[in-house]
């Protein structure tokens, strides 16, 4: 019997959390079709339905990697199934050493590496939004963030994907095209037939106005209650922060790589540009900030309307 390995490597900000929650919730249906969702309860994120122990150990010492490898294989052997499913978006950030280890691990399997990609400008905005509100406490404006070397290095998708061909057959897909039915896209790509009643929605990002305020507060080292701040912006729907000039610059710099991505992996991004201001969003708009302040004001009801902001 040929044993198969499905390795979902991300990338970040492509609905991975929602995908993982949904697959975890349907692990019994997957099991009925011979697909084993590997044990995801080992640290460092034992509470999350994703295989953080794999992405953590594969980049650590030989001893840690050997222990993780044995744990994965023992768990898989005990399942009695022929297909092993592992998922963590951090895997897409692995370097050459970690990928070489995964290639050796995958050698006995018929392996498929599946990776979703977000158009680079959308990726930068979404990542900045996440960093502003999480433990990293991002302080940079969207312009400085987009210009940082560690961010720009993540935008050449071909350079990221090519080394994974040593691990297995790489299936790259556009997140932008699949996001409305991400789980179904994942299952269809792999030829898996299970009935998914509801796709989980997790890790939903706040508005860009909210992210801009969080970055400002972080720069000033102000203590704040993130939950309350995000809730104050819940009626705000701004989804863009780059501005048209910076957005065009990012896409122009990715043009050659994206042409190779289309030729080599069949991924083509929609070229639709959003309606937005020309310059980047350095601070929340006056209207959005006023609305948020009104919601944070003592004694205001959660459903306070915008027309009362000037009170």
CORFENFEN-V332032 format. One record per residue. N is the residue number from 1. RES is the residue in one small letter. SS is DSSP state (H for helix, E for strand, - for the rest). PSI is psi in radians with two decimals (none if undefined). D_CENTER is the distance of its C-alpha to the mean C-alpha in Angstrom with 2 decimals. Layout:
BEGIN
n->N res->RES ss->SS psi->PSI d_center->D_CENTER
n->N res->RES ss->SS psi->PSI d_center->D_CENTER
END
This chain:
BEGIN
n->1 res->x ss->- psi->2.20 d_center->33.95
n->2 res->x ss->- psi->2.17 d_center->31.02
n->3 res->x ss->- psi->2.46 d_center->28.06
n->4 res->x ss->E psi->2.64 d_center->24.61
n->5 res->x ss->E psi->2.21 d_center->21.24
n->6 res->x ss->E psi->2.09 d_center->17.89
n->7 res->x ss->E psi->1.82 d_center->15.15
n->8 res->x ss->E psi->2.04 d_center->11.56
n->9 res->x ss->- psi->0.12 d_center->9.86
n->10 res->x ss->- psi->-2.46 d_center->6.30
n->11 res->x ss->- psi->3.08 d_center->5.37
n->12 res->x ss->- psi->2.67 d_center->2.53
n->13 res->x ss->- psi->0.57 d_center->2.50
n->14 res->x ss->- psi->0.65 d_center->4.16
n->15 res->x ss->- psi->0.34 d_center->5.43
n->16 res->x ss->H psi->-0.72 d_center->5.15
n->17 res->x ss->H psi->-0.78 d_center->7.05
n->18 res->x ss->H psi->-0.73 d_center->9.39
n->19 res->x ss->H psi->-0.80 d_center->9.98
n->20 res->x ss->H psi->-0.74 d_center->10.86
n->21 res->x ss->H psi->-0.69 d_center->13.03
n->22 res->x ss->H psi->-0.78 d_center->14.75
n->23 res->x ss->H psi->-0.72 d_center->15.51
n->24 res->x ss->H psi->-0.72 d_center->16.77
n->25 res->x ss->H psi->-0.43 d_center->18.91
n->26 res->x ss->- psi->0.42 d_center->20.34
n->27 res->x ss->H psi->-0.48 d_center->20.98
n->28 res->x ss->H psi->-0.70 d_center->24.70
n->29 res->x ss->H psi->-0.67 d_center->24.57
n->30 res->x ss->H psi->-0.75 d_center->22.68
n->31 res->x ss->H psi->-0.66 d_center->25.33
n->32 res->x ss->H psi->-0.32 d_center->28.08
n->33 res->x ss->- psi->0.32 d_center->27.01
n->34 res->x ss->- psi->0.29 d_center->27.05
n->35 res->x ss->E psi->2.14 d_center->23.32
n->36 res->x ss->E psi->2.02 d_center->22.62
n->37 res->x ss->E psi->1.94 d_center->19.40
n->38 res->x ss->- psi->2.65 d_center->19.95
n->39 res->x ss->- psi->2.18 d_center->20.79
n->40 res->x ss->- psi->0.42 d_center->17.78
n->41 res->x ss->- psi->0.17 d_center->20.08
n->42 res->x ss->- psi->2.64 d_center->20.67
n->43 res->x ss->- psi->2.81 d_center->19.69
n->44 res->x ss->- psi->-0.13 d_center->17.97
n->45 res->x ss->- psi->1.13 d_center->15.85
n->46 res->x ss->- psi->-0.38 d_center->18.41
n->47 res->x ss->- psi->-0.22 d_center->17.72
n->48 res->x ss->- psi->2.41 d_center->14.14
n->49 res->x ss->- psi->1.09 d_center->14.04
n->50 res->x ss->- psi->2.79 d_center->12.08
n->51 res->x ss->- psi->1.15 d_center->13.99
n->52 res->x ss->H psi->-0.50 d_center->13.60
n->53 res->x ss->H psi->-0.54 d_center->17.27
n->54 res->x ss->H psi->-0.93 d_center->16.83
n->55 res->x ss->H psi->-0.48 d_center->14.39
n->56 res->x ss->H psi->-0.91 d_center->16.62
n->57 res->x ss->H psi->-0.60 d_center->19.93
n->58 res->x ss->- psi->-0.29 d_center->19.50
n->59 res->x ss->- psi->0.16 d_center->19.35
n->60 res->x ss->- psi->-2.73 d_center->22.26
n->61 res->x ss->- psi->2.76 d_center->25.96
n->62 res->x ss->H psi->-0.61 d_center->27.59
n->63 res->x ss->H psi->-0.80 d_center->28.76
n->64 res->x ss->H psi->-0.72 d_center->25.39
n->65 res->x ss->H psi->-0.73 d_center->24.01
n->66 res->x ss->H psi->-0.71 d_center->27.19
n->67 res->x ss->H psi->-0.73 d_center->26.97
n->68 res->x ss->H psi->-0.75 d_center->23.40
n->69 res->x ss->H psi->-0.81 d_center->24.38
n->70 res->x ss->H psi->-0.66 d_center->27.48
n->71 res->x ss->H psi->-0.74 d_center->25.78
n->72 res->x ss->H psi->-0.83 d_center->23.39
n->73 res->x ss->H psi->-0.67 d_center->26.37
n->74 res->x ss->H psi->-0.74 d_center->28.70
n->75 res->x ss->H psi->-0.72 d_center->26.41
n->76 res->x ss->H psi->-0.78 d_center->25.99
n->77 res->x ss->H psi->-0.67 d_center->29.74
n->78 res->x ss->H psi->-0.43 d_center->30.56
n->79 res->x ss->H psi->-0.50 d_center->28.65
n->80 res->x ss->- psi->0.14 d_center->31.02
n->81 res->x ss->- psi->2.98 d_center->28.41
n->82 res->x ss->- psi->-0.10 d_center->27.92
n->83 res->x ss->E psi->2.29 d_center->24.14
n->84 res->x ss->E psi->2.28 d_center->21.58
n->85 res->x ss->E psi->2.14 d_center->17.92
n->86 res->x ss->E psi->2.43 d_center->15.42
n->87 res->x ss->E psi->2.16 d_center->11.63
n->88 res->x ss->- psi->2.14 d_center->9.33
n->89 res->x ss->H psi->-0.34 d_center->6.28
n->90 res->x ss->H psi->-0.34 d_center->8.58
n->91 res->x ss->H psi->-0.54 d_center->11.12
n->92 res->x ss->H psi->-0.24 d_center->10.18
n->93 res->x ss->H psi->0.10 d_center->11.52
n->94 res->x ss->- psi->2.53 d_center->14.70
n->95 res->x ss->- psi->-3.04 d_center->17.98
n->96 res->x ss->H psi->-0.69 d_center->21.05
n->97 res->x ss->H psi->-0.79 d_center->22.56
n->98 res->x ss->H psi->-0.70 d_center->19.74
n->99 res->x ss->H psi->-0.63 d_center->19.38
n->100 res->x ss->H psi->-0.70 d_center->23.17
n->101 res->x ss->H psi->-0.73 d_center->23.13
n->102 res->x ss->H psi->-0.58 d_center->20.70
n->103 res->x ss->H psi->-0.72 d_center->22.95
n->104 res->x ss->H psi->-0.74 d_center->25.92
n->105 res->x ss->H psi->-0.71 d_center->24.33
n->106 res->x ss->H psi->-0.20 d_center->23.50
n->107 res->x ss->- psi->-0.72 d_center->26.94
n->108 res->x ss->- psi->-0.16 d_center->28.74
n->109 res->x ss->- psi->2.80 d_center->26.19
n->110 res->x ss->E psi->1.85 d_center->25.60
n->111 res->x ss->E psi->2.37 d_center->21.95
n->112 res->x ss->E psi->2.19 d_center->19.24
n->113 res->x ss->E psi->2.08 d_center->16.01
n->114 res->x ss->E psi->2.33 d_center->13.46
n->115 res->x ss->E psi->2.23 d_center->10.57
n->116 res->x ss->E psi->2.50 d_center->8.84
n->117 res->x ss->E psi->2.41 d_center->9.13
n->118 res->x ss->- psi->2.44 d_center->9.04
n->119 res->x ss->- psi->2.40 d_center->12.40
n->120 res->x ss->H psi->-0.67 d_center->12.60
n->121 res->x ss->H psi->-0.71 d_center->14.04
n->122 res->x ss->H psi->-0.67 d_center->11.49
n->123 res->x ss->H psi->-0.82 d_center->8.71
n->124 res->x ss->H psi->-0.80 d_center->11.17
n->125 res->x ss->H psi->-0.81 d_center->11.97
n->126 res->x ss->H psi->-0.68 d_center->8.72
n->127 res->x ss->H psi->-0.73 d_center->8.12
n->128 res->x ss->H psi->-0.77 d_center->11.82
n->129 res->x ss->H psi->-0.79 d_center->11.78
n->130 res->x ss->H psi->-0.83 d_center->9.60
n->131 res->x ss->H psi->-0.59 d_center->11.82
n->132 res->x ss->H psi->-0.61 d_center->14.88
n->133 res->x ss->H psi->-0.05 d_center->14.75
n->134 res->x ss->- psi->-2.95 d_center->13.68
n->135 res->x ss->- psi->-0.35 d_center->15.94
n->136 res->x ss->- psi->-0.41 d_center->15.62
n->137 res->x ss->- psi->1.11 d_center->17.61
n->138 res->x ss->- psi->2.31 d_center->16.96
n->139 res->x ss->- psi->-0.29 d_center->20.39
n->140 res->x ss->- psi->2.61 d_center->20.05
n->141 res->x ss->- psi->2.88 d_center->20.42
n->142 res->x ss->H psi->-0.58 d_center->17.95
n->143 res->x ss->H psi->-0.83 d_center->20.57
n->144 res->x ss->H psi->-0.64 d_center->20.84
n->145 res->x ss->H psi->-0.82 d_center->17.14
n->146 res->x ss->H psi->-0.46 d_center->16.80
n->147 res->x ss->H psi->-0.21 d_center->19.89
n->148 res->x ss->- psi->2.46 d_center->18.93
n->149 res->x ss->H psi->-0.72 d_center->19.29
n->150 res->x ss->H psi->-0.42 d_center->16.30
n->151 res->x ss->H psi->-0.82 d_center->14.07
n->152 res->x ss->H psi->-0.57 d_center->16.30
n->153 res->x ss->- psi->-0.32 d_center->16.23
n->154 res->x ss->- psi->-0.04 d_center->12.59
n->155 res->x ss->- psi->-0.14 d_center->13.66
n->156 res->x ss->- psi->1.61 d_center->16.06
n->157 res->x ss->H psi->-0.56 d_center->14.22
n->158 res->x ss->H psi->-0.77 d_center->17.57
n->159 res->x ss->H psi->-0.58 d_center->18.23
n->160 res->x ss->H psi->-0.71 d_center->15.04
n->161 res->x ss->H psi->-0.67 d_center->15.76
n->162 res->x ss->H psi->-0.78 d_center->19.53
n->163 res->x ss->H psi->-0.41 d_center->19.95
n->164 res->x ss->H psi->-0.20 d_center->18.21
n->165 res->x ss->H psi->-0.32 d_center->21.22
n->166 res->x ss->H psi->-0.30 d_center->23.17
n->167 res->x ss->- psi->-0.71 d_center->21.20
n->168 res->x ss->- psi->-2.92 d_center->21.47
n->169 res->x ss->E psi->2.11 d_center->21.20
n->170 res->x ss->E psi->2.18 d_center->18.02
n->171 res->x ss->E psi->1.82 d_center->16.76
n->172 res->x ss->E psi->2.46 d_center->14.38
n->173 res->x ss->E psi->2.67 d_center->13.53
n->174 res->x ss->E psi->2.10 d_center->12.69
n->175 res->x ss->H psi->-0.67 d_center->9.90
n->176 res->x ss->H psi->-0.63 d_center->12.24
n->177 res->x ss->H psi->-0.44 d_center->15.03
n->178 res->x ss->H psi->-0.14 d_center->13.60
n->179 res->x ss->H psi->-0.44 d_center->11.66
n->180 res->x ss->H psi->-0.36 d_center->15.00
n->181 res->x ss->H psi->1.06 d_center->15.47
n->182 res->x ss->H psi->-0.82 d_center->12.33
n->183 res->x ss->H psi->-0.74 d_center->13.95
n->184 res->x ss->H psi->-0.66 d_center->17.18
n->185 res->x ss->H psi->-0.78 d_center->15.82
n->186 res->x ss->H psi->-0.85 d_center->14.53
n->187 res->x ss->H psi->-0.75 d_center->17.94
n->188 res->x ss->H psi->-0.70 d_center->19.96
n->189 res->x ss->H psi->-0.60 d_center->18.62
n->190 res->x ss->H psi->-0.02 d_center->19.72
n->191 res->x ss->- psi->0.57 d_center->22.86
n->192 res->x ss->- psi->2.20 d_center->22.24
n->193 res->x ss->- psi->1.74 d_center->24.30
n->194 res->x ss->- psi->2.70 d_center->23.62
n->195 res->x ss->- psi->2.05 d_center->23.97
n->196 res->x ss->- psi->1.96 d_center->20.92
n->197 res->x ss->- psi->-0.79 d_center->22.43
n->198 res->x ss->- psi->2.27 d_center->19.54
n->199 res->x ss->- psi->2.22 d_center->15.81
n->200 res->x ss->- psi->2.51 d_center->14.32
n->201 res->x ss->- psi->1.94 d_center->12.65
n->202 res->x ss->- psi->2.76 d_center->10.84
n->203 res->x ss->- psi->0.75 d_center->9.18
n->204 res->x ss->- psi->2.28 d_center->10.75
n->205 res->x ss->- psi->2.55 d_center->11.03
n->206 res->x ss->- psi->3.11 d_center->14.68
n->207 res->x ss->- psi->2.84 d_center->16.64
n->208 res->x ss->H psi->-0.53 d_center->16.85
n->209 res->x ss->H psi->-0.70 d_center->20.36
n->210 res->x ss->H psi->-0.78 d_center->19.22
n->211 res->x ss->H psi->-0.72 d_center->16.82
n->212 res->x ss->H psi->-0.71 d_center->19.82
n->213 res->x ss->H psi->-0.75 d_center->22.08
n->214 res->x ss->H psi->-0.72 d_center->19.96
n->215 res->x ss->H psi->-0.72 d_center->19.94
n->216 res->x ss->H psi->-0.78 d_center->23.71
n->217 res->x ss->H psi->-0.67 d_center->24.32
n->218 res->x ss->H psi->-0.69 d_center->22.49
n->219 res->x ss->H psi->-0.62 d_center->24.68
n->220 res->x ss->- psi->0.03 d_center->27.71
n->221 res->x ss->- psi->0.71 d_center->26.67
n->222 res->x ss->- psi->2.37 d_center->27.34
n->223 res->x ss->- psi->2.39 d_center->26.70
n->224 res->x ss->- psi->2.82 d_center->25.20
n->225 res->x ss->- psi->1.83 d_center->23.97
n->226 res->x ss->H psi->-0.74 d_center->20.34
n->227 res->x ss->H psi->-0.77 d_center->20.68
n->228 res->x ss->H psi->-0.69 d_center->23.80
n->229 res->x ss->H psi->-0.82 d_center->22.53
n->230 res->x ss->H psi->-0.72 d_center->19.53
n->231 res->x ss->H psi->-0.58 d_center->22.02
n->232 res->x ss->H psi->-0.44 d_center->24.43
n->233 res->x ss->- psi->0.24 d_center->22.15
n->234 res->x ss->- psi->-0.39 d_center->21.32
n->235 res->x ss->- psi->-0.12 d_center->23.61
n->236 res->x ss->- psi->2.43 d_center->22.14
n->237 res->x ss->- psi->0.23 d_center->20.14
n->238 res->x ss->- psi->2.16 d_center->19.55
n->239 res->x ss->- psi->-0.04 d_center->16.30
n->240 res->x ss->- psi->2.65 d_center->17.24
n->241 res->x ss->- psi->-0.36 d_center->18.11
n->242 res->x ss->- psi->-0.64 d_center->18.73
n->243 res->x ss->- psi->2.66 d_center->22.04
n->244 res->x ss->H psi->-0.61 d_center->23.44
n->245 res->x ss->H psi->-0.87 d_center->24.96
n->246 res->x ss->H psi->-0.63 d_center->22.02
n->247 res->x ss->H psi->-0.81 d_center->19.77
n->248 res->x ss->H psi->-0.65 d_center->22.51
n->249 res->x ss->H psi->-0.77 d_center->22.81
n->250 res->x ss->H psi->-0.81 d_center->19.21
n->251 res->x ss->H psi->-0.60 d_center->19.49
n->252 res->x ss->H psi->-0.68 d_center->22.95
n->253 res->x ss->H psi->-0.39 d_center->21.92
n->254 res->x ss->- psi->0.01 d_center->19.39
n->255 res->x ss->H psi->-0.85 d_center->22.04
n->256 res->x ss->H psi->-0.77 d_center->23.58
n->257 res->x ss->H psi->-0.69 d_center->20.45
n->258 res->x ss->H psi->-0.51 d_center->19.24
n->259 res->x ss->H psi->-0.72 d_center->22.75
n->260 res->x ss->H psi->-0.61 d_center->22.50
n->261 res->x ss->H psi->-0.73 d_center->19.14
n->262 res->x ss->H psi->-0.74 d_center->21.00
n->263 res->x ss->H psi->-0.72 d_center->24.01
n->264 res->x ss->H psi->-0.62 d_center->22.51
n->265 res->x ss->H psi->-0.03 d_center->19.60
n->266 res->x ss->- psi->0.27 d_center->20.48
n->267 res->x ss->- psi->2.14 d_center->17.40
n->268 res->x ss->- psi->2.24 d_center->18.68
n->269 res->x ss->- psi->2.53 d_center->16.98
n->270 res->x ss->- psi->2.42 d_center->18.84
n->271 res->x ss->- psi->0.26 d_center->20.88
n->272 res->x ss->- psi->2.31 d_center->21.27
n->273 res->x ss->- psi->2.41 d_center->21.30
n->274 res->x ss->- psi->2.74 d_center->20.95
n->275 res->x ss->- psi->2.12 d_center->24.04
n->276 res->x ss->- psi->3.00 d_center->23.77
n->277 res->x ss->- psi->2.86 d_center->25.89
n->278 res->x ss->- psi->-0.65 d_center->26.70
n->279 res->x ss->- psi->2.77 d_center->25.80
n->280 res->x ss->- psi->2.80 d_center->22.62
n->281 res->x ss->- psi->1.81 d_center->22.19
n->282 res->x ss->- psi->-0.41 d_center->23.76
n->283 res->x ss->- psi->2.76 d_center->24.53
n->284 res->x ss->- psi->2.57 d_center->24.15
n->285 res->x ss->- psi->2.71 d_center->26.69
n->286 res->x ss->H psi->-0.75 d_center->30.01
n->287 res->x ss->H psi->-0.75 d_center->29.83
n->288 res->x ss->H psi->-0.68 d_center->26.41
n->289 res->x ss->H psi->-0.73 d_center->27.54
n->290 res->x ss->H psi->-0.71 d_center->30.84
n->291 res->x ss->H psi->-0.73 d_center->29.25
n->292 res->x ss->H psi->-0.75 d_center->27.07
n->293 res->x ss->H psi->-0.69 d_center->30.16
n->294 res->x ss->H psi->-0.58 d_center->32.17
n->295 res->x ss->H psi->-0.46 d_center->29.80
n->296 res->x ss->H psi->-0.27 d_center->29.94
n->297 res->x ss->- psi->2.42 d_center->33.72
n->298 res->x ss->- psi->2.40 d_center->35.75
n->299 res->x ss->- psi->-0.14 d_center->37.27
n->300 res->x ss->- psi->2.44 d_center->35.11
n->301 res->x ss->- psi->2.64 d_center->34.00
n->302 res->x ss->- psi->-0.48 d_center->30.35
n->303 res->x ss->- psi->0.33 d_center->31.31
n->304 res->x ss->- psi->2.40 d_center->33.05
n->305 res->x ss->- psi->2.77 d_center->33.15
n->306 res->x ss->H psi->-0.53 d_center->32.61
n->307 res->x ss->H psi->-0.28 d_center->36.36
n->308 res->x ss->H psi->0.07 d_center->37.19
n->309 res->x ss->- psi->-0.61 d_center->35.17
n->310 res->x ss->- psi->0.03 d_center->38.36
n->311 res->x ss->- psi->none d_center->40.27
END
